[in-house]
Amino acid sequence: MSEAADIDAVVGALRERERFLVTSHENPDGDALGSLLATHLGLVQLGKDSRMVLEGAAPLPGEYRFLELERRGLLRVRPEDHGERVLVAVDCAQASRLADETLLEAAPLVVNVDHHHDNTRF
């Protein structure tokens, strides 16, 4: 698939679907957390039902507290309806790096938005 076709497919999925689950890689850094929040806020601005999730109890890097992720709805456990939401994986080049790889199995559709050279395009 060409880059233009990839972009069209992502835009189509975002337009056509209503419910999303946005996640990123394990041990998230600034790229991951910023991408997570920006994607979530963009979807909400479009009138979509979006949830952010990073499973696990590990604390997030303190230098990103200003993002106020918890106040903005970050979940640390997957929502019960996760299998009914489009999974949007941001800043995550490989499925094995997802904070919870099992989210892939349940997702009706996966959108992978990533800038790394080793992106497997999962």
Secondary structure, DSSP 4 states (H G I P E B T S, - for coil): --HHHHHHHHHHHHHH--EEEEE-BSS--HHHHHHHHHHHHHHHHTT-EEEEB--SSPPPPGGGGGG-TTTTT-BSS--TTGGGSEEEEES-SSGGGBS-TTHHHH-S-EEEE---TT----
